[in-house]
């Protein structure tokens, strides 16, 4: 999705010039001719990703506009434009909350560098905030990406469930983001900031499930050299997320049910139970009701866990969220990989939105990660997603010849003019194939300075064939140069 730059300037000519530069680089541009229009757009309208704000405008000045935006809580990065490069003006702008400044007239290169720097700083700030929330257990439903009807339903249900300690079962296909929803449940509850412990039940070794979940005492079994608290005790006071709960062995399901009902656990080798205060959020990509019918999952545990079900939608059922998710991943991977990708080209955005994504959000995340690593421009193109678009990446030009490649002299030739070979004679009739072939070979000899190996390679014929045609056509070649 193209990033939007809001240009605020009372001079229509200046606005058009800036718009032309930005649109040529793939940015979307909105205009405002005064500070009031800018404030209305950013506080009540469509918003923007970067603001270019003129310092001197009739009525409300740029500094006054910037002060009102910051007072209203608008954190959009602002770059001020001024005809006065004095230190005092710059200091005032920065103190008011500007991120950068341009002195008019600004060059196209400086303008683009400034806008991209502003976008990169926004991504850095967002990523730092996301990581802080993630590590402190304060991710909320406001941090979930997507505003489709399906996601609005998930958020509405999650907010209601978060206000109590009711057990929640999150269902959905693999890769839809069930753990993200679980973390939001924890962060939106009164347990935010306390431990959030995630356990993948499908990855637990069968002989260690009980010890990992409930803990063990020192010496309780061979190899138990120290006391281990277990995941339940680690999550005491917070939330325990049991992912892929359908993979839990039947004998452990009995002990899990007791822990849920009694609020206490029995560590392996312990003589007495241990009280725990844990909120349980579980998740599965299986149909637990069918597993109950088949005897693979305990019915009483199913009813205990499935008190408040939330279904996480597949990505193909919320395609309108794909652009926002792509932007989110671009910002994240830009920070991690030190890249400066601005966004997706329009044709790429449509391609990603139309794809079915059988692996859901996880597949999209990995696809964007790969594209970011390989991207060599500010916008992701279809060839950056070859598995989805079917378009291969362009073959890079080699800087040096390899074995069997043309000589260095052939690479050092200046670019030749694109001279067309005539196929019609002076009367408008087709020339003979022999005449066209003669002109083509003669042109190639001139372009590649008589280097016959290179000429033969470019024409797609053998070198001996080329020599024969040169003799038959009576063409002039410096045989010493061609050797």
N, C-alpha and C positions, 0 to 999 in steps of 0.2 A: 504494500500500500504506500503510495507516494506521500512523503512528508510535506506538510503545509507550512508555508512561510507567509506571515502576515506583514505586508508593507504599509507602514503608517507614515504618510507624507502629504502635505498640502499641495505639492507640486505634481500635477498629473504626468508631466514629461518624465520626471525622476522616477515615478512609480512604474511607468511603462518600460523604461530602460532597465530597471532592476528586475522587473517581471520577465523580460526577454532573456536576461542572463540566467535566471533561475529555472525557467521552464525549459531552456535548452539543455539543462543538466538533469531534467526529469523531476524537478520539484513542482508541487502544486502551489499556486500563488493566490492569495486573497489580498484585497486592498481596502484601506480605510483612509479617508482624507483628513481626519482629525482624531484627537485623543478620545473624544466621546464615543465615536464609532468603534474604535479599538476596544474600549472598555466594555461596551455592550456585547461585542462579539466574543470576547474572552471570558466574560462572566455569565452570559446568558445564551450565547449562540453556539457556533460550531467549534470554537477554539482554534488553536494553531499549535505547531510544534516549535516554531521560532518566530520572534517578532523583530522586525527591523523598524526602529522608531526614530523619527526625525526629532532633533532637540528643539528646533525653533518652528512653531506653528502658531497661527492666529488663535486667539481664545485660550485653550489649554496648552501649555508647553509640554514638551516631551518629558521633562522631569516630573511635572505635576501628574501626567498620565501614568508614568512608571510608579510613582508613589501610591496612587490610587489602586493600581493593579496589585501591588504587593500587600496593601492594606486589606484588599478583598480576598487575599489568599491565593492569588494566581501565581504559580511558580514557573510558568513558561519562561525559558531563557530569552532575554531581551538584549539586542545589540543596538546601540544608539548611533545615529548618524549626525554629524555636526560639521559645520563649516569652520568652526573655531577649534583649533587643536591645542588650546591652552591647557596647562596642567590643572588649573582650577576647575574647568569644565569637565575634564575627564574624571577628576577625583569626585566631583559632585555626582556624576552619573554612576560611578561605581558604588558610592555610598548609598545611592538610592536603590541599588539592586541590579544594575546592568551587568552583563557578563563580559561584554566587549564593546569596542567603539570603532567607527570608521570615520575618517576625515573625507568629506566630499571634495572633489569627485573620487569615488572609490573604483579601483580596477576590478575587472571581472574575477580575476584570480584571487584577490584579497577577499572579495565578497564571498566566494564559494568556500574558501578555506575557513572563514569566520563562521559561516552557517554550519559547516560540517563539524567544526570544533564544538559549537554549541550543542549540536545533536549528540556528539560523543560524550560530552560532560553530563548531559541529561541521562544517557544510558548508564554511565558510571554511577551516578547518584542513585538511580533506580535499582541497580544491581546491589549496591552496598546496602540500601534499605531492605531489599529482599533477603539478603544473606543475614542481616541482623535479626529480622523477624523469624527467619527459619531456625537459626541457632538458639534463639531465646524462646521459641515455642509460641510466638505471637502472630503467626500468619492467620488472617481472617478471611471471610468470604469476599471482602472487598478486593483481596489480592488474587482471586480466581479470575483468570482471563476468559472473557467471553460474555456476550450479552444476548445470546439467542434465547428463545422461549424455553428450550430445554434446560439451559444453564440457569436461567432465572428461577425455574422451578426448583432446581437443586439448591440454589442459594437460599430460597425462601424456606424450604424444608430444613436445611442445615441450621439456619439461624434459630428456628423454633426448637430444634433438638438441642442446640448448644446451651440453651437456658436451663436445662435440667441434666440429670445424670442418667437418663434413659439409655439403655443399650441400643446402638445403631448398627445396622447391617447394610453395608454399601455393596451393591451388586453392579455388574457391568463387565464388558469384554476386557481382555487383557490390553493394557496400555491406555486406558481412558483417563487415568489420573485419580484412582481411588484413594491413594495415600495422600494426595494433595487435598482432597476433600476432608479426609480424616484430620489432617493437620489444621485445616480451617475450623473444623468443629472444636478442636482443642483450643485454638487461639481465640475463638469467639466465646468460649465458656469462662466460668470463674476459675478454672484451673490453668488459665493462660500463664505462662512463665514458669510453670512447674514441669516435671519431666514428661516428655512425650517419647514413649518407647515403642518402636516398630519391630515386629517379629514376622518373618515369612515362614509360615508353618510348613510350607512345602519344601523348604531348604533345611529343615532340622533333621539331623541324623536320628534314625529310629531309636537307637539305644540311649540317646542323650536328651530326648524330648522333655522328659519329666525334670531332669536336672536343670536344663536351660530355662524352662518356664518357672519352676517352683523353687529351684535352688537345692543345695545339698550341704551337709555338714562335713567337716574334715574327717577323712577316713571312712566315710559311709560306703565307699566301694573302691575297687582297685583303680588307682590313678587320682583319687580325690585327695590331693595333698593339702588343699586349702579349702576353707569355707567359701561357698559361692551363694550369693544372694538370690539370683534368679530374676527373670524379667518382671515378674509380678512385683517383687520387692523394689526393683529399680524404678518402677513406675508409681510407687506408692505416693499418693497425693495428686497424681497426674492422670495421664491417659495411656492405656495399653492398646496398641493397634495390632490386631491379629489378622495379618494378610493371608489370603488363600486358606481360610479356615477350613474349607472342605477337604484339605489334605491331611488334617490332623488324625492320627490313629484313633481307633475306637476306644482303646483303654485309656488314652489321655483325655478323650472327650468326657468320660465319667468324672475325672478329677477336675477338669475345667468347669464342669457344671457345678460341682460342689463349691469351688472357689467363687463362682458367681453368686450362688445362692447364700452361702454362709459368710462371704467376705473374709475368708481365711484360707491359707494354703498350708500344705504339709510338705516341707522340704525333705528331700531324701535323707534318711538317717536321723531326722529330728524326733525328739520324744514328745513334742507338743506342737500344735498348730500355731501359725503366725498370722496375726490380723493384718489385713492390707486394705487400703482405701484407694481403689482403682476404678476408673471409668473404662468400660470395655467398648471399643469400636472395632468391628470385624468387617472383613471384605472377602468377596469371592467372585470368580468369573464362571463358576459352575452353578447349575440349577440344584440348590440344596434340597428343594422339595422332592425332586426325582431321586436324589441320593438317599433321602429318608425312606422312600418307597422301596429302594433297592437294598436297604439295610446297611448302607455305607456311612450313614450319618444318623446320630441319635435324634429321635423325634423330640425328646424333652429339651435337649440342648438347642435344637433348631428354633423352637418356640421361645426359648430364653434369649437367644441372640436376635431373632427377627421381630423385635418389639417395634422398632421404628426403621423400616426399610427406606433406603434412598437409592434410586437407580441412576448411575452415572451414564449419560448418553454416549453412544458411539460418535466419533467425529463426523462420519458421513451423515449423521442426523442433525448436525449443527454446523453445516458448511459455512454459514455466515460468520462463524467465529475464527475461521482459518486465517484471514488477514491479520487479525489482532494477535493470534498465537504466533504467526510468523514474525511479526514485529517484535513481540516479546522475546522470542528466541534469538533474533538478530541482535537485539540489544545485549542479551546475556553473553552470547558467544563473541561479540565484538570485544567485550571486556575481557573475557577469558583468553582470547587468541590475539588480542592487540590489533584487531582489524578496524576498518573504517567504512564498513558497508552501510549505506543509507537506507536501503529498502529493496523491494522487488520491482522489476520492470512491470508495466501493466499486463503484458502478455504472460509473464510468469505468475502473477497473482491470479489470473483467470485459470491458468493451468493447475495450480495448487488447489484452488477452490473446487475445481471440477473433479479432482481425483477422489477415489473412494476411501483411501487410507485404511486398508484392512488391519494395520497395526496401530491405528488410532493416533493419539497425541504423541506417544512414544516414537512412532515411526516418523511423524512429521518433525519432531525434535531432532532426530538423528539425521534426517534428510537436510534440514537447515544447517546443522553442524557441519556436515560434509561440504555443503555449498559455500559456507563462510570460509572454510579452510582453503578451498580451491579458487574462490572468487578473485578476479584481478581487476575489477571495476567497482564503482560505487553502488551499482544496482545488480541484483541477482538476475541472471538470464536463464532461459529454458535449458541451455546446455549445462548449467550448473546443477541441474537435476536430471541427469541422463536416464536414470532408471524409471523416471516418471514421464519425461517428455519424449524419450527415444531419440533425442538429439545429442550427438557426440560432441565433446569439447573440441574446439578448433585445434588443429595440430600446430604447436609452436614452431616458429622458424628457427632453424639451427644456426648458431653463430659461427661454428667452425666445421669444416668438412670432416667426415669420418672415413673409414676405409671404404673405398669404392665410390666415394662421393666426388663431385666435380672439384677441380683444382681451385686453389685460393684465388687465382687470377679471375676465374669465372665469377666468384662471389664479389670481387672488388669492382665489377663493372658498374658504371653509372646507370640509373634507371633509364630504359629506352622509352621513347614516345610510343603511344598506342596507335601505330600506323595501320589502318585497315588494308587488307589485301583485296583488290578489286576482283569481283566475280562477273561483272558485266563489261562488255566492250563499249566502244563509243556509240554504237547503234542500239544499245540496250539489250543485246543478246548475250547469253552466257558465254563466257570464255571457255576454252578447252581445259580439261583437268590438268594437262601437261603444262599449260601456261600458268595456271594458278599455283601449281606445285613449284614451278621454277621461281616465281616471285616470292613464295613462302620461304623456300630454302635460301634465296638471296637475302631476304630480310633477316633470317636467323643468323646468317654469316656475319652481317653487319652488326646485329645486336650483341652477339657473343664473340665478336672480334676474331672470328675464324677458329675458335676452339672447337674442333670437330667432335670431341667426346661429349662436350656439353650440348652442342647442337643436336647430336644424335639422341641424347637422353631427352631433351626437351621435345623433339619431334616424335619420340617413341619408336625409333627405328634403329637398326644396328649400324655400327660405324662403317662396316664394309658396304652396306647398302647405300649409306649416305655418300661415300666416295664414288660409288658407281653412278649415282644420280647426278653428282656434280660434274663428272666427266661427260655423261650423256647430254646434260643441259649446256655444257660449255661455260660453266660459271668460273669466275676468277677467285681463286683462294690462294693465300700466301701459304704454300705447303710447309715452309719452315716454321711459321707461326702455328700451324695446325698440328704439328707433330706432337 
